[in-house]
Amino acid sequence: MSTLIVNLVLIGDEITKAAMTKGVGYSKNRTHVQTYPLTTYDYGSMVAAGSLFIYLVVSL
């Protein structure tokens, strides 16, 4: 059970990091993945989603 919680927290952390670095759709390995500029609203939403995900997992 604790391994599952740790993995879920890591997923939430990755969501947050994606919002704060390259954005959605970024991939170094796949050149066909199209990236698009994210607005401040998009970044805020993704950071909030990652944080909420971590909060929900920790509160289990």
SETI-648306 format. One record per residue: x negated, y, z of N, C-alpha, C, O in turn. Coordinates in Angstrom, 2 decimals. Each point is the difference from the previous one (the first is absolute). Last residue first. Example, Ala and Ser with C-alpha at 12.3 -4.5 7.8 and 13.67 -1.06 7.14 Angstrom:
<atom n_x="-12.85" n_y="-2.25" n_z="7.08" ca_x="-0.82" ca_y="1.19" ca_z="0.06" c_x="0.77" c_y="1.09" c_z="0.73" o_x="-0.51" o_y="1.11" o_z="0.17"/>
<atom n_x="0.22" n_y="-6.83" n_z="-0.24" ca_x="0.89" ca_y="1.19" ca_z="0.00" c_x="-0.90" c_y="1.20" c_z="0.00" o_x="-1.04" o_y="-0.02" o_z="0.66"/>
//
This chain:
<atom n_x="5.19" n_y="9.77" n_z="1.96" ca_x="0.61" ca_y="-1.34" ca_z="0.02" c_x="-0.21" c_y="-0.69" c_z="1.33" o_x="0.44" o_y="-1.13" o_z="0.18"/>
<atom n_x="-2.19" n_y="5.54" n_z="-1.72" ca_x="1.11" ca_y="-0.05" ca_z="0.96" c_x="0.69" c_y="-1.36" c_z="0.04" o_x="0.95" o_y="-0.18" o_z="0.76"/>
<atom n_x="-4.51" n_y="1.19" n_z="-3.82" ca_x="-0.54" ca_y="0.03" ca_z="1.36" c_x="1.12" c_y="-0.13" c_z="1.03" o_x="-0.22" o_y="-0.54" o_z="1.09"/>
<atom n_x="1.40" n_y="0.85" n_z="-5.66" ca_x="-0.69" ca_y="-1.26" ca_z="0.27" c_x="-0.49" c_y="-0.04" c_z="1.44" o_x="0.15" o_y="-1.02" o_z="0.68"/>
<atom n_x="1.86" n_y="4.99" n_z="-2.23" ca_x="0.99" ca_y="-1.08" ca_z="0.10" c_x="-0.66" c_y="-1.33" c_z="0.33" o_x="0.54" o_y="-0.79" o_z="0.78"/>
<atom n_x="-3.34" n_y="4.55" n_z="-1.55" ca_x="0.78" ca_y="0.16" ca_z="1.23" c_x="0.98" c_y="-1.15" c_z="0.18" o_x="0.13" o_y="-0.54" o_z="1.10"/>
<atom n_x="-2.58" n_y="0.76" n_z="-5.14" ca_x="-0.86" ca_y="-0.38" ca_z="1.13" c_x="0.78" c_y="0.08" c_z="1.30" o_x="-0.10" o_y="-0.90" o_z="0.84"/>
<atom n_x="2.33" n_y="2.44" n_z="-4.63" ca_x="-0.21" ca_y="-1.44" ca_z="-0.11" c_x="-0.84" c_y="-0.50" c_z="1.18" o_x="0.34" o_y="-1.00" o_z="0.62"/>
<atom n_x="0.24" n_y="5.61" n_z="-1.09" ca_x="1.22" ca_y="-0.63" ca_z="0.48" c_x="-0.14" c_y="-1.52" c_z="-0.02" o_x="0.43" o_y="-0.68" o_z="0.93"/>
<atom n_x="-3.92" n_y="3.19" n_z="-2.78" ca_x="0.04" ca_y="0.18" ca_z="1.45" c_x="1.23" c_y="-0.67" c_z="0.60" o_x="-0.09" o_y="-0.64" o_z="1.05"/>
<atom n_x="-0.35" n_y="0.69" n_z="-5.74" ca_x="-1.04" ca_y="-0.84" ca_z="0.61" c_x="0.03" c_y="0.08" c_z="1.51" o_x="-0.14" o_y="-1.01" o_z="0.68"/>
<atom n_x="3.05" n_y="3.82" n_z="-3.06" ca_x="0.40" ca_y="-1.40" ca_z="-0.17" c_x="-1.03" c_y="-0.93" c_z="0.63" o_x="0.38" o_y="-0.97" o_z="0.67"/>
<atom n_x="-1.34" n_y="5.59" n_z="-0.77" ca_x="1.09" ca_y="-0.28" ca_z="0.94" c_x="0.42" c_y="-1.46" c_z="-0.08" o_x="0.26" o_y="-0.64" o_z="1.02"/>
<atom n_x="-3.37" n_y="2.12" n_z="-4.12" ca_x="-0.63" ca_y="-0.02" ca_z="1.33" c_x="1.05" c_y="-0.33" c_z="1.05" o_x="-0.25" o_y="-0.78" o_z="0.91"/>
<atom n_x="1.80" n_y="1.39" n_z="-5.25" ca_x="-0.75" ca_y="-1.25" ca_z="0.12" c_x="-0.69" c_y="-0.11" c_z="1.35" o_x="-0.05" o_y="-1.09" o_z="0.58"/>
<atom n_x="2.43" n_y="5.05" n_z="-1.62" ca_x="0.92" ca_y="-1.13" ca_z="0.07" c_x="-0.75" c_y="-1.31" c_z="0.20" o_x="0.42" o_y="-0.84" o_z="0.79"/>
<atom n_x="-2.89" n_y="4.81" n_z="-1.50" ca_x="0.65" ca_y="0.01" ca_z="1.31" c_x="0.92" c_y="-1.19" c_z="0.18" o_x="0.04" o_y="-0.60" o_z="1.08"/>
<atom n_x="-2.04" n_y="1.24" n_z="-5.30" ca_x="-0.99" ca_y="-0.38" ca_z="1.00" c_x="0.63" c_y="-0.09" c_z="1.38" o_x="-0.22" o_y="-0.96" o_z="0.74"/>
<atom n_x="2.94" n_y="2.57" n_z="-4.19" ca_x="-0.29" ca_y="-1.42" ca_z="-0.18" c_x="-1.00" c_y="-0.49" c_z="1.04" o_x="0.18" o_y="-1.06" o_z="0.60"/>
<atom n_x="0.78" n_y="5.66" n_z="-0.75" ca_x="1.15" ca_y="-0.75" ca_z="0.51" c_x="-0.26" c_y="-1.50" c_z="-0.10" o_x="0.31" o_y="-0.74" o_z="0.93"/>
<atom n_x="-3.38" n_y="3.71" n_z="-2.86" ca_x="-0.13" ca_y="-0.01" ca_z="1.46" c_x="1.12" c_y="-0.79" c_z="0.63" o_x="-0.21" o_y="-0.70" o_z="1.00"/>
<atom n_x="-0.81" n_y="-0.78" n_z="-5.89" ca_x="0.25" ca_y="1.29" ca_z="0.63" c_x="-0.21" c_y="-0.13" c_z="1.50" o_x="-0.17" o_y="-1.10" o_z="0.53"/>
<atom n_x="-2.25" n_y="-1.78" n_z="-4.61" ca_x="1.02" ca_y="-0.02" ca_z="1.05" c_x="0.15" c_y="1.40" c_z="0.58" o_x="-0.97" o_y="0.74" o_z="0.15"/>
<atom n_x="-0.74" n_y="-2.88" n_z="-5.15" ca_x="-0.27" ca_y="0.90" ca_z="1.13" c_x="1.15" c_y="-0.03" c_z="1.00" o_x="1.17" o_y="0.10" o_z="-0.38"/>
<atom n_x="-2.42" n_y="-4.42" n_z="-2.53" ca_x="0.66" ca_y="1.29" ca_z="-0.21" c_x="-0.26" c_y="0.87" c_z="1.21" o_x="-0.16" o_y="-0.49" o_z="1.11"/>
<atom n_x="-1.65" n_y="-4.34" n_z="-3.97" ca_x="0.13" ca_y="0.78" ca_z="1.22" c_x="0.69" c_y="1.30" c_z="-0.33" o_x="-0.01" o_y="0.45" o_z="-1.15"/>
<atom n_x="-0.15" n_y="-5.56" n_z="-1.21" ca_x="0.07" ca_y="1.44" ca_z="-0.16" c_x="0.15" c_y="0.68" c_z="1.35" o_x="0.91" o_y="-0.32" o_z="0.77"/>
<atom n_x="-3.11" n_y="-4.44" n_z="-2.72" ca_x="0.87" ca_y="0.54" ca_z="1.04" c_x="-0.04" c_y="1.52" c_z="-0.09" o_x="-1.06" o_y="0.61" o_z="0.12"/>
<atom n_x="-1.66" n_y="-3.49" n_z="-2.83" ca_x="1.31" ca_y="0.32" ca_z="-0.55" c_x="0.97" c_y="0.55" c_z="1.04" o_x="1.09" o_y="0.46" o_z="-0.34"/>
<atom n_x="-5.63" n_y="-2.05" n_z="1.22" ca_x="0.01" ca_y="1.33" ca_z="-0.62" c_x="1.37" c_y="0.36" c_z="-0.55" o_x="0.27" o_y="1.18" o_z="-0.25"/>
<atom n_x="-2.22" n_y="-4.37" n_z="4.31" ca_x="0.97" ca_y="-0.06" ca_z="-1.09" c_x="0.15" c_y="1.39" c_z="-0.62" o_x="0.59" o_y="0.89" o_z="0.60"/>
<atom n_x="-3.56" n_y="-1.67" n_z="3.11" ca_x="-0.19" ca_y="-1.17" ca_z="-0.85" c_x="0.92" c_y="-0.03" c_z="-1.21" o_x="-0.33" o_y="-0.64" o_z="-1.00"/>
<atom n_x="0.32" n_y="3.96" n_z="4.57" ca_x="-1.30" ca_y="0.07" ca_z="-0.65" c_x="-0.14" c_y="-1.10" c_z="-1.05" o_x="-0.76" o_y="0.14" o_z="-0.96"/>
<atom n_x="5.33" n_y="2.41" n_z="2.74" ca_x="-0.71" ca_y="-1.27" ca_z="0.03" c_x="-1.33" c_y="0.16" c_z="-0.73" o_x="-0.03" o_y="0.51" o_z="-1.12"/>
<atom n_x="4.92" n_y="2.24" n_z="3.00" ca_x="-1.43" ca_y="0.07" ca_z="-0.28" c_x="-0.62" c_y="-1.38" c_z="0.08" o_x="0.26" o_y="-0.75" o_z="0.95"/>
<atom n_x="4.46" n_y="2.10" n_z="-0.01" ca_x="-0.34" ca_y="-0.50" ca_z="-1.32" c_x="-1.48" c_y="0.03" c_z="-0.33" o_x="-0.37" o_y="-0.38" o_z="-1.11"/>
<atom n_x="2.27" n_y="3.75" n_z="4.81" ca_x="0.64" ca_y="-1.23" ca_z="-0.45" c_x="-0.51" c_y="-0.39" c_z="-1.38" o_x="-0.21" o_y="0.87" o_z="-0.86"/>
<atom n_x="-3.06" n_y="2.07" n_z="4.01" ca_x="1.40" ca_y="0.03" ca_z="-0.37" c_x="0.49" c_y="-1.33" c_z="-0.53" o_x="-0.74" o_y="-0.99" o_z="-0.02"/>
<atom n_x="-3.73" n_y="2.53" n_z="1.90" ca_x="0.21" ca_y="0.01" ca_z="-1.44" c_x="1.46" c_y="0.06" c_z="-0.42" o_x="0.29" o_y="0.33" o_z="-1.15"/>
<atom n_x="-1.42" n_y="0.67" n_z="6.02" ca_x="-1.16" ca_y="-0.08" ca_z="-0.89" c_x="0.41" c_y="0.12" c_z="-1.45" o_x="0.13" o_y="1.11" o_z="-0.52"/>
<atom n_x="2.90" n_y="-1.16" n_z="4.38" ca_x="-0.99" ca_y="1.03" ca_z="0.31" c_x="-1.21" c_y="-0.03" c_z="-0.92" o_x="-0.87" o_y="0.86" o_z="0.10"/>
<atom n_x="4.56" n_y="-4.00" n_z="-0.31" ca_x="0.58" ca_y="1.34" ca_z="-0.11" c_x="-1.04" c_y="1.08" c_z="0.17" o_x="0.13" o_y="1.08" o_z="-0.58"/>
<atom n_x="-1.35" n_y="-5.56" n_z="1.21" ca_x="0.31" ca_y="0.23" ca_z="-1.41" c_x="0.56" c_y="1.40" c_z="-0.21" o_x="-0.31" o_y="0.66" o_z="-0.99"/>
<atom n_x="-0.46" n_y="-2.14" n_z="5.40" ca_x="-1.24" ca_y="0.35" ca_z="-0.69" c_x="0.24" c_y="0.27" c_z="-1.48" o_x="-0.62" o_y="0.89" o_z="-0.58"/>
<atom n_x="4.28" n_y="-2.40" n_z="3.17" ca_x="-0.40" ca_y="1.35" ca_z="0.41" c_x="-1.27" c_y="0.43" c_z="-0.73" o_x="-0.08" o_y="1.14" o_z="-0.47"/>
<atom n_x="1.55" n_y="-5.51" n_z="-0.15" ca_x="0.99" ca_y="0.92" ca_z="-0.59" c_x="-0.40" c_y="1.44" c_z="0.30" o_x="0.04" o_y="0.86" o_z="-0.87"/>
<atom n_x="-2.55" n_y="-4.22" n_z="2.91" ca_x="-0.33" ca_y="0.12" ca_z="-1.42" c_x="0.98" c_y="0.94" c_z="-0.72" o_x="-0.40" o_y="0.75" o_z="-0.88"/>
<atom n_x="1.23" n_y="-1.82" n_z="5.38" ca_x="-1.19" ca_y="0.84" ca_z="-0.09" c_x="-0.40" c_y="0.21" c_z="-1.46" o_x="-0.41" o_y="1.10" o_z="-0.38"/>
<atom n_x="3.90" n_y="-4.08" n_z="1.34" ca_x="0.42" ca_y="1.37" ca_z="0.24" c_x="-1.15" c_y="0.98" c_z="-0.11" o_x="0.16" o_y="1.11" o_z="-0.50"/>
<atom n_x="-1.19" n_y="-5.64" n_z="0.24" ca_x="0.78" ca_y="0.40" ca_z="-1.18" c_x="0.46" c_y="1.44" c_z="0.15" o_x="-0.13" o_y="0.80" o_z="-0.94"/>
<atom n_x="-1.99" n_y="-2.75" n_z="4.61" ca_x="-0.96" ca_y="0.29" ca_z="-1.06" c_x="0.70" c_y="0.42" c_z="-1.28" o_x="-0.50" o_y="0.87" o_z="-0.72"/>
<atom n_x="3.13" n_y="-2.33" n_z="4.29" ca_x="-0.57" ca_y="1.31" ca_z="0.32" c_x="-1.01" c_y="0.39" c_z="-1.07" o_x="-0.06" o_y="1.17" o_z="-0.39"/>
<atom n_x="1.86" n_y="-5.44" n_z="0.09" ca_x="1.01" ca_y="1.01" ca_z="-0.33" c_x="-0.49" c_y="1.41" c_z="0.30" o_x="0.29" o_y="0.93" o_z="-0.74"/>
<atom n_x="-3.03" n_y="-4.58" n_z="1.96" ca_x="0.07" ca_y="0.12" ca_z="-1.45" c_x="1.02" c_y="1.05" c_z="-0.42" o_x="-0.24" o_y="0.75" o_z="-0.95"/>
<atom n_x="-0.09" n_y="-1.79" n_z="5.53" ca_x="-1.22" ca_y="0.67" ca_z="-0.45" c_x="0.03" c_y="0.21" c_z="-1.51" o_x="-0.35" o_y="1.08" o_z="-0.48"/>
<atom n_x="3.83" n_y="-3.57" n_z="2.36" ca_x="0.11" ca_y="1.41" ca_z="0.38" c_x="-1.22" c_y="0.77" c_z="-0.48" o_x="0.13" o_y="1.11" o_z="-0.51"/>
<atom n_x="-0.17" n_y="-5.76" n_z="-0.08" ca_x="1.00" ca_y="0.62" ca_z="-0.86" c_x="0.11" c_y="1.49" c_z="0.29" o_x="0.05" o_y="0.81" o_z="-0.92"/>
<atom n_x="-2.74" n_y="-3.39" n_z="3.72" ca_x="-0.63" ca_y="0.15" ca_z="-1.31" c_x="0.94" c_y="0.68" c_z="-0.98" o_x="-0.42" o_y="0.84" o_z="-0.79"/>
<atom n_x="2.02" n_y="-2.02" n_z="5.06" ca_x="-0.86" ca_y="1.19" ca_z="0.07" c_x="-0.72" c_y="0.24" c_z="-1.33" o_x="-0.25" o_y="1.14" o_z="-0.37"/>
<atom n_x="2.93" n_y="-5.01" n_z="0.83" ca_x="0.83" ca_y="1.20" ca_z="0.00" c_x="-0.86" c_y="1.25" c_z="0.00" o_x="0.29" o_y="0.96" o_z="-0.71"/>
//
